Amino acid sequence: MAIKNVLVVDDSATDTHLLSEMLKKHGYSVSTAANGEEGIAKAKKEKPDLILMDIVMPGMSGFEATRSITKDPETSSIPVIICSTKGQETDKAWGLRQGAKDYLVKPITEKLLIEKLKAL
């Protein structure tokens, strides 16, 4: 499946903008959500091809949102890549256990991001 539509879930306007611009530059269509709850709702409504998920957000964490998305039959086929400043090995392991396909530590380079998307 070719990835065309990406949902960016991040409470940081700066990070959302940076990721969105990188993706748009390479022809991806981008929608955004500012927290985990909104991310889950948009995932169900829009059925994006991929979700980039932050971890530290107000309310529901990215770990919780990832688990919810990957365990729900309606959205379980949507791959999630966690994009977080939390770079400990335990964070990465926990993120992958929640169902994420990959884990990137911010700041994320455009080259790495696009390579990961093409690899999925």
For each residue, the residues with C-beta under 8 A, 3 or more apart:
1: 49
2: 49
3: 6 28 49 50 117 120
4: 27 28 29 49
5: 28 29 30 31 46 48 49 50
6: 3 23 28 29 30 31 48 49 50 51 52 117
7: 30 31 32 33 39 42 43 46 48 50 51 52
8: 16 19 20 23 30 31 32 33 51 52
9: 32 33 34 35 36 38 39 42 51 52 53 54 57 62 65
10: 15 16 19 32 34 52 53 54 57 83
11: 34 35 54 56 57 58
12: 15 16 54
13: 16 17
14: 17 18
15: 10 12 18 19 54 83 106
16: 8 10 12 13 19 20 32 34
17: 13 14 20 21
18: 14 15 21 22
19: 8 10 15 16 22 23 30 52 83 108 113
20: 8 16 17 23 24 30 32
21: 17 18 24 25
22: 18 19 25 26 110 113 114
23: 6 8 19 20 26 28 30 113 117
24: 20 21 27 28 29 30
25: 21 22 110
26: 22 23 114
27: 4 24
28: 3 4 5 6 23 24 117
29: 4 5 6 24
30: 5 6 7 8 19 20 23 24
31: 5 6 7 8 42 46 48
32: 7 8 9 10 16 20
33: 7 8 9 38 39 41 42
34: 9 10 11 16 38 57
35: 9 11 38 39 57 58 59 60
36: 9 39 40 57 59 60 61 62 64 65 68
37: 40 41 59 60 65
38: 9 33 34 35 41 42
39: 7 9 33 35 36 42 43 51 53 65 69
40: 36 37 43 44 60 65 68 69 72 75
41: 33 37 38 44 45
42: 7 9 31 33 38 39 45 46 48
43: 7 39 40 46 47 48 51 69 75 78
44: 40 41 47 72 74 75
45: 41 42
46: 5 7 31 42 43
47: 43 44 75 78
48: 5 6 7 31 42 43 51 78
49: 1 2 3 4 5 6 78 79
50: 3 5 6 7 78 79 80 81 117 120
51: 6 7 8 9 39 43 48 69 78 79 80 81
52: 6 7 8 9 10 19 80 81 83
53: 9 10 39 62 65 66 80 81 82 83 100
54: 9 10 11 12 15 57 62 82 83 84
55: 61 62 63 82 84 86 91 95
56: 11 61 62 84 85 86
57: 9 10 11 34 35 36 54 60 61 62
58: 11 35
59: 35 36 37
60: 35 36 37 40 57 64 65 68
61: 36 55 56 57 64 65
62: 9 36 53 54 55 56 57 65 66 82 84 95
63: 55 66 67 94 95 98
64: 36 60 61 67 68
65: 9 36 37 39 40 53 60 61 62 68 69
66: 53 62 63 69 70 80 82 95 98 99 100
67: 63 64 70 71 98 99
68: 36 40 60 64 65 71 72
69: 39 40 43 51 65 66 72 75 76 78 80 99
70: 66 67 75 76 80 98 99 100
71: 67 68 76 99
72: 40 44 68 69 75 76
73: 76
74: 44
75: 40 43 44 47 69 70 72 78
76: 69 70 71 72 73 99
77:
78: 43 47 48 49 50 51 69 75
79: 49 50 51 101 120
80: 50 51 52 53 66 69 70 99 100 101
81: 50 51 52 53 100 101 102 103 104 116 120
82: 53 54 55 62 66 95 100 102 103 104
83: 10 15 19 52 53 54 104 106 108
84: 54 55 56 62 87 91 95 103 104 105 106
85: 56 105 106
86: 55 56 91 105
87: 84 91 92 105
88: 91 92
89: 92 93
90: 93 94
91: 55 84 86 87 88 94 95 103
92: 87 88 89 95 96 103
93: 89 90 96 97
94: 63 90 91 97 98
95: 55 62 63 66 82 84 91 92 98 100 103
96: 92 93 99 100 103
97: 93 94
98: 63 66 67 70 94 95
99: 66 67 69 70 71 76 80 96
100: 53 66 70 80 81 82 95 96 103
101: 79 80 81 120
102: 81 82 116 120
103: 81 82 84 91 92 95 96 100
104: 81 82 83 84 108 112 113 116
105: 84 85 86 87 108
106: 15 83 84 85
107:
108: 19 83 104 105 112 113
109: 112 113
110: 22 25 113 114
111: 114 115
112: 104 108 109 115 116
113: 19 22 23 104 108 109 110 116 117
114: 22 26 110 111 117 118
115: 111 112 118 119
116: 81 102 104 112 113 119 120
117: 3 6 23 28 50 113 114 120
118: 114 115
119: 115 116
120: 3 50 79 81 101 102 116 117
